[in-house]
């Protein structure tokens, strides 16, 4: 398996090469509409600038996209300078300074992005993080809503949209009390009508968030309906204190494998021999990879989406190196704007040396549920269908 990162961005088919070249040559003659607008304001009075800019703003969709550029505009009549932040700035509040448009109360910022990028962002005005009032599109996450947009070649994950008529999995909610950890947590058990006791069982860290923000239940229903994965059962596990439990916490994994899993298998008549696949996002990806150290014989697959491989000076890489063999198939991905390319390449090199079955992808996106929702299907198809865990 190739250790180099698979930058899986959409590719223009050869059949359309001639047409693409024709369009490209014609676009070279086009003028950037935002730059043209700025030029047209020069030399005009403040009133004329305000009126012309107001008309221009009404006619556009924001952020304004021109080729690989995105223009962001915000209104602020204070003396302070607004900033743009988001995935592309790792959410730093003061790294992308905005510029006043002429003698108006509007400010702008131009940024370059890959043509398949999906970006979440906000404005920072007088220390407050604010949504873009000109952009009605919002993305939900664990910290509230962000404004969101995508570049022309971004592929929307249609598998995350509800399809009327598709057989739907049943979702049961349980309250589980652990003797080992002396705490109580909420878990959700998904059972597809086509699944049986011996069908693959998926375990999701941050289970409630995968259901709410990643639309995992809908994705499972749709992938199964299209035959892209086999019918499965799934266990969505909520953390009690995720920073503690997901930070290389062996007691948490003991609870998961020795308390919770047997209880769920018993209550819902699920086979202990069913293929077991576990994964999560960020710290949830790390704890899932950490499970390979003591539970590799019980796992058929692990997925890590934007796994925080860097914590504890890259401890998870040392653990992967120390494994004699890595039999479970692994899927890892991350966002271009997360600045995690180096450590994921290192992980890929280790997995290649171990002759592990794995896929490693980089997406032109950020550290958010929109990214993880958009590519969850690739992880599931690789681990369930391509590896024969059906």
LUMKENU-352229 format. One record per residue (C-alpha): y, z, x; chain; residue in one letter; residue number from 0. Coordinates in steps of 0.001 Angstrom, whole numbers, plus 500000, padded with zeros to 6 digits. Example, Ala and Ser with C-alpha at 12.3 -4.5 7.8 and 13.67 -1.06 7.14 Angstrom:
# residues 2
REC       Y       Z       X  unit  code  pos
REC  495500  507800  512300     A     a    0
REC  498940  507140  513670     A     s    1
***
This chain:
# residues 390
REC       Y       Z       X  unit  code  pos
REC  500000  500000  500000     A     x    0
REC  503390  499025  501370     A     x    1
REC  505467  502004  502464     A     x    2
REC  508729  500119  502084     A     x    3
REC  510764  500772  499004     A     x    4
REC  510268  498280  496216     A     x    5
REC  513803  497527  495043     A     x    6
REC  512605  496297  491681     A     x    7
REC  515684  494603  490298     A     x    8
REC  515537  491577  487965     A     x    9
REC  515001  488199  489670     A     x   10
REC  516280  484858  488329     A     x   11
REC  513320  482481  487750     A     x   12
REC  513268  479309  489850     A     x   13
REC  513380  477144  486743     A     x   14
REC  516913  478334  486168     A     x   15
REC  518078  477968  489781     A     x   16
REC  519946  474724  489188     A     x   17
REC  521666  476123  486113     A     x   18
REC  522560  479308  487979     A     x   19
REC  524121  477330  490821     A     x   20
REC  526133  475284  488334     A     x   21
REC  527422  478424  486641     A     x   22
REC  528198  480035  489991     A     x   23
REC  530232  477046  491160     A     x   24
REC  532203  477041  487930     A     x   25
REC  532811  480798  488069     A     x   26
REC  534328  480426  491513     A     x   27
REC  537223  478690  489793     A     x   28
REC  537665  481519  487283     A     x   29
REC  540251  484225  487753     A     x   30
REC  539562  487934  487601     A     x   31
REC  541155  488861  484237     A     x   32
REC  542179  492342  485354     A     x   33
REC  543748  491104  488577     A     x   34
REC  545514  488394  486598     A     x   35
REC  546860  490998  484184     A     x   36
REC  548197  493131  487035     A     x   37
REC  549986  490118  488481     A     x   38
REC  551515  489260  485110     A     x   39
REC  553114  492718  484854     A     x   40
REC  555051  492315  488093     A     x   41
REC  558812  492105  487597     A     x   42
REC  558718  493078  483918     A     x   43
REC  560444  496062  482359     A     x   44
REC  558558  499286  481648     A     x   45
REC  558603  498519  477914     A     x   46
REC  557247  495004  478443     A     x   47
REC  554536  496330  480735     A     x   48
REC  553432  498925  478177     A     x   49
REC  553299  496378  475361     A     x   50
REC  551455  493731  477363     A     x   51
REC  548977  496245  478772     A     x   52
REC  548298  497706  475313     A     x   53
REC  547417  494241  473994     A     x   54
REC  545193  493533  476990     A     x   55
REC  543306  496818  476578     A     x   56
REC  542660  496144  472869     A     x   57
REC  541053  492779  473618     A     x   58
REC  538577  494032  476241     A     x   59
REC  535359  496018  476308     A     x   60
REC  535582  498937  478725     A     x   61
REC  534777  499296  481506     A     x   62
REC  535795  495672  482048     A     x   63
REC  533081  493814  483966     A     x   64
REC  533901  490806  486128     A     x   65
REC  531050  489530  488294     A     x   66
REC  529993  492575  490356     A     x   67
REC  533212  494510  489693     A     x   68
REC  533836  497142  487042     A     x   69
REC  537361  498205  486087     A     x   70
REC  537920  501670  484621     A     x   71
REC  541135  502531  482770     A     x   72
REC  542425  505886  481506     A     x   73
REC  545719  507045  480021     A     x   74
REC  547433  510162  481384     A     x   75
REC  551142  510939  481209     A     x   76
REC  551101  513925  483567     A     x   77
REC  552305  513912  487141     A     x   78
REC  548804  514548  488516     A     x   79
REC  546577  511711  489713     A     x   80
REC  543338  511160  487740     A     x   81
REC  540005  510590  489442     A     x   82
REC  536884  508674  488485     A     x   83
REC  533517  510305  489082     A     x   84
REC  529904  509706  488167     A     x   85
REC  526591  508521  489555     A     x   86
REC  528300  506335  492147     A     x   87
REC  530207  509352  493530     A     x   88
REC  527406  511928  493156     A     x   89
REC  529731  513525  490586     A     x   90
REC  532223  514716  493203     A     x   91
REC  535477  515457  491345     A     x   92
REC  537988  513991  493785     A     x   93
REC  536390  511135  495722     A     x   94
REC  537500  508128  493625     A     x   95
REC  541267  508257  493224     A     x   96
REC  542786  506132  490457     A     x   97
REC  545922  503981  490702     A     x   98
REC  548838  503800  488294     A     x   99
REC  549313  500499  486468     A     x  100
REC  552932  499499  487003     A     x  101
REC  555399  501702  485137     A     x  102
REC  552909  502694  482426     A     x  103
REC  550942  505882  481747     A     x  104
REC  547673  504080  482466     A     x  105
REC  545596  504351  485616     A     x  106
REC  542758  502185  486896     A     x  107
REC  539937  502110  489404     A     x  108
REC  537841  499146  490549     A     x  109
REC  534276  499649  491805     A     x  110
REC  531527  497267  492927     A     x  111
REC  527974  497647  491591     A     x  112
REC  524616  495872  491812     A     x  113
REC  524265  493466  488896     A     x  114
REC  521343  495461  487440     A     x  115
REC  523060  498850  487680     A     x  116
REC  523302  501447  484929     A     x  117
REC  526069  504009  485498     A     x  118
REC  527051  507300  483879     A     x  119
REC  530594  508488  484561     A     x  120
REC  533609  510550  483518     A     x  121
REC  537275  510902  484384     A     x  122
REC  538621  514028  486078     A     x  123
REC  542136  514881  484896     A     x  124
REC  543755  518127  485992     A     x  125
REC  540328  519499  486873     A     x  126
REC  538707  518648  483529     A     x  127
REC  535797  516224  483162     A     x  128
REC  536575  513848  480281     A     x  129
REC  534727  511053  478508     A     x  130
REC  536154  507538  478489     A     x  131
REC  537962  507146  475142     A     x  132
REC  537893  503359  475513     A     x  133
REC  534092  503290  475782     A     x  134
REC  532094  504373  472699     A     x  135
REC  528780  504381  474585     A     x  136
REC  527557  507853  475550     A     x  137
REC  524423  509176  477233     A     x  138
REC  522981  512613  476504     A     x  139
REC  521589  514882  479193     A     x  140
REC  520946  518495  480041     A     x  141
REC  524654  519104  480720     A     x  142
REC  526054  517321  477674     A     x  143
REC  527311  513771  477233     A     x  144
REC  528563  511251  479779     A     x  145
REC  530154  507872  479260     A     x  146
REC  527747  505097  480210     A     x  147
REC  527768  501357  480870     A     x  148
REC  525510  498820  482491     A     x  149
REC  525975  495655  484479     A     x  150
REC  524944  492208  483142     A     x  151
REC  521420  492135  484599     A     x  152
REC  520387  495643  483559     A     x  153
REC  517209  495539  481458     A     x  154
REC  517336  497947  478539     A     x  155
REC  514046  499865  477992     A     x  156
REC  513033  498518  474586     A     x  157
REC  509900  500656  474708     A     x  158
REC  512181  503654  474057     A     x  159
REC  513201  502263  470649     A     x  160
REC  511336  503332  467531     A     x  161
REC  509130  500549  466138     A     x  162
REC  508384  501000  462421     A     x  163
REC  504706  500601  461671     A     x  164
REC  503393  501625  465081     A     x  165
REC  500780  504412  464859     A     x  166
REC  502574  507611  465826     A     x  167
REC  501168  510505  467786     A     x  168
REC  501172  513936  466210     A     x  169
REC  503310  516579  467915     A     x  170
REC  502373  520260  467564     A     x  171
REC  504651  523045  468810     A     x  172
REC  503118  526157  470348     A     x  173
REC  504434  529415  471731     A     x  174
REC  502380  530329  474791     A     x  175
REC  502377  533791  476375     A     x  176
REC  501241  534041  479989     A     x  177
REC  499494  537163  481253     A     x  178
REC  499998  536060  484837     A     x  179
REC  503742  535378  484636     A     x  180
REC  504405  537899  481860     A     x  181
REC  506597  535491  479940     A     x  182
REC  506541  533230  476911     A     x  183
REC  507324  529541  476697     A     x  184
REC  507349  526702  474207     A     x  185
REC  504950  523809  474696     A     x  186
REC  504391  520633  472692     A     x  187
REC  501001  518949  472285     A     x  188
REC  500965  515206  471573     A     x  189
REC  497818  513617  470177     A     x  190
REC  497693  509918  469429     A     x  191
REC  495504  508966  466439     A     x  192
REC  493520  506632  468681     A     x  193
REC  492853  509304  471317     A     x  194
REC  489744  511453  471552     A     x  195
REC  488891  514659  473369     A     x  196
REC  487926  512811  476536     A     x  197
REC  491053  510604  476550     A     x  198
REC  493523  511002  479438     A     x  199
REC  495753  514063  479243     A     x  200
REC  499329  513861  480525     A     x  201
REC  501283  516965  481566     A     x  202
REC  505084  516712  481583     A     x  203
REC  507307  519258  483326     A     x  204
REC  510599  519831  481463     A     x  205
REC  508598  518831  478413     A     x  206
REC  511285  519336  475786     A     x  207
REC  513777  517283  477794     A     x  208
REC  511270  514453  478242     A     x  209
REC  510870  514392  474466     A     x  210
REC  514578  514720  473673     A     x  211
REC  516316  512725  476398     A     x  212
REC  513588  510408  477721     A     x  213
REC  512092  509696  474266     A     x  214
REC  508636  510140  475767     A     x  215
REC  506881  510391  472400     A     x  216
REC  508305  507043  471261     A     x  217
REC  507473  505449  474618     A     x  218
REC  503874  506655  474418     A     x  219
REC  503511  505354  470846     A     x  220
REC  504904  501935  471793     A     x  221
REC  502946  501490  475031     A     x  222
REC  499708  502423  473273     A     x  223
REC  500468  500067  470356     A     x  224
REC  500999  497168  472780     A     x  225
REC  497838  497992  474708     A     x  226
REC  499771  498650  477915     A     x  227
REC  498187  502090  478283     A     x  228
REC  495132  503648  476617     A     x  229
REC  495481  506136  473784     A     x  230
REC  496294  509508  475338     A     x  231
REC  496933  513149  474655     A     x  232
REC  499908  514848  476278     A     x  233
REC  501174  518337  477006     A     x  234
REC  504946  518813  477254     A     x  235
REC  505665  522138  478965     A     x  236
REC  509053  523845  478807     A     x  237
REC  510101  525954  481804     A     x  238
REC  511276  529538  481453     A     x  239
REC  513296  529453  484672     A     x  240
REC  512909  525970  486122     A     x  241
REC  514615  526665  489447     A     x  242
REC  512161  529493  490123     A     x  243
REC  509041  527963  488597     A     x  244
REC  509452  524470  490059     A     x  245
REC  510448  525645  493560     A     x  246
REC  506971  525527  495198     A     x  247
REC  505833  528299  492864     A     x  248
REC  502054  528710  493182     A     x  249
REC  501917  531305  490395     A     x  250
REC  503457  528801  487996     A     x  251
REC  500738  526278  488835     A     x  252
REC  498058  528959  488426     A     x  253
REC  499434  529654  484967     A     x  254
REC  499454  525954  484159     A     x  255
REC  495927  525136  485353     A     x  256
REC  494137  528429  484694     A     x  257
REC  495835  529763  481553     A     x  258
REC  497761  527154  479587     A     x  259
REC  495527  524140  480137     A     x  260
REC  492266  525895  479124     A     x  261
REC  493988  527323  476039     A     x  262
REC  495230  523901  474928     A     x  263
REC  491877  522264  475656     A     x  264
REC  490086  524890  473594     A     x  265
REC  492490  524856  470653     A     x  266
REC  492625  521065  470330     A     x  267
REC  489064  520225  471431     A     x  268
REC  490159  518383  474565     A     x  269
REC  487618  517824  477305     A     x  270
REC  488101  519606  480628     A     x  271
REC  486740  516425  482247     A     x  272
REC  489388  514132  480778     A     x  273
REC  491538  512325  483377     A     x  274
REC  494541  514535  484144     A     x  275
REC  497940  513138  485109     A     x  276
REC  500990  515301  485783     A     x  277
REC  504603  514587  486562     A     x  278
REC  508263  515335  486117     A     x  279
REC  511813  514591  487183     A     x  280
REC  513876  516129  489986     A     x  281
REC  512403  519600  490666     A     x  282
REC  509718  518748  488107     A     x  283
REC  508627  515928  490380     A     x  284
REC  508456  518257  493368     A     x  285
REC  506262  520875  491677     A     x  286
REC  503961  518102  490449     A     x  287
REC  503544  516774  493991     A     x  288
REC  503127  520346  495248     A     x  289
REC  500127  520670  492917     A     x  290
REC  498251  518233  495173     A     x  291
REC  497883  521023  497742     A     x  292
REC  495553  523153  495615     A     x  293
REC  494631  520997  492619     A     x  294
REC  494139  517487  494022     A     x  295
REC  490502  517539  492892     A     x  296
REC  491604  518044  489288     A     x  297
REC  494308  515386  489201     A     x  298
REC  493851  511643  488792     A     x  299
REC  497546  510865  489067     A     x  300
REC  501007  512315  489735     A     x  301
REC  504459  510874  489027     A     x  302
REC  507766  512003  490482     A     x  303
REC  511031  510616  489109     A     x  304
REC  513971  511316  491403     A     x  305
REC  511931  514092  492967     A     x  306
REC  514055  516532  494977     A     x  307
REC  511971  515898  498098     A     x  308
REC  514720  517265  500321     A     x  309
REC  514482  520924  499243     A     x  310
REC  513257  523443  501842     A     x  311
REC  513940  520892  504581     A     x  312
REC  511475  518415  503123     A     x  313
REC  508581  520843  502670     A     x  314
REC  506787  518472  500303     A     x  315
REC  506555  515878  503089     A     x  316
REC  504887  518410  505357     A     x  317
REC  502424  519242  502593     A     x  318
REC  501557  515572  502103     A     x  319
REC  500964  515206  505852     A     x  320
REC  498616  518197  505884     A     x  321
REC  496353  516815  503151     A     x  322
REC  493157  515374  504612     A     x  323
REC  493095  512681  501930     A     x  324
REC  495149  511872  498849     A     x  325
REC  492815  510641  496137     A     x  326
REC  495087  510829  493059     A     x  327
REC  497306  507787  492524     A     x  328
REC  501010  508517  492974     A     x  329
REC  504128  506984  491454     A     x  330
REC  507535  507840  492942     A     x  331
REC  510955  506444  492114     A     x  332
REC  514599  507376  492587     A     x  333
REC  518103  506076  491957     A     x  334
REC  520134  504114  494475     A     x  335
REC  523163  506348  493901     A     x  336
REC  521228  509570  494552     A     x  337
REC  521263  508997  498330     A     x  338
REC  517533  509730  498557     A     x  339
REC  516396  506485  500143     A     x  340
REC  515650  507900  503594     A     x  341
REC  513415  510762  502491     A     x  342
REC  511564  508584  499987     A     x  343
REC  510930  505996  502692     A     x  344
REC  509507  508787  504817     A     x  345
REC  507264  509822  501933     A     x  346
REC  506149  506211  501572     A     x  347
REC  505273  506030  505259     A     x  348
REC  503154  509188  504976     A     x  349
REC  501334  507872  501913     A     x  350
REC  500679  504568  503659     A     x  351
REC  499242  506380  506670     A     x  352
REC  497011  508396  504316     A     x  353
REC  495898  505148  502638     A     x  354
REC  496966  506612  499304     A     x  355
REC  497248  504525  496151     A     x  356
REC  500946  504637  495317     A     x  357
REC  504043  502845  494134     A     x  358
REC  507571  503602  495277     A     x  359
REC  510609  502142  493513     A     x  360
REC  514361  502323  493934     A     x  361
REC  516531  501583  490894     A     x  362
REC  520311  500907  490915     A     x  363
REC  520948  504016  488814     A     x  364
REC  521732  507727  489124     A     x  365
REC  520110  511135  488771     A     x  366
REC  519887  511260  484992     A     x  367
REC  517635  510973  481969     A     x  368
REC  518734  507414  481303     A     x  369
REC  517171  506417  484616     A     x  370
REC  513976  508375  483992     A     x  371
REC  513658  507128  480408     A     x  372
REC  514144  503552  481562     A     x  373
REC  511280  503611  484054     A     x  374
REC  508804  506135  482653     A     x  375
REC  506726  503261  481276     A     x  376
REC  506187  501861  484783     A     x  377
REC  504814  505189  485972     A     x  378
REC  502467  505487  483000     A     x  379
REC  501211  501900  483206     A     x  380
REC  500526  502230  486932     A     x  381
REC  498708  505556  486657     A     x  382
REC  496833  504914  483413     A     x  383
REC  496139  501195  483279     A     x  384
REC  496287  499845  486808     A     x  385
REC  494220  502729  488185     A     x  386
REC  491624  502550  485418     A     x  387
REC  492251  506068  484067     A     x  388
REC  491292  505061  480550     A     x  389
***
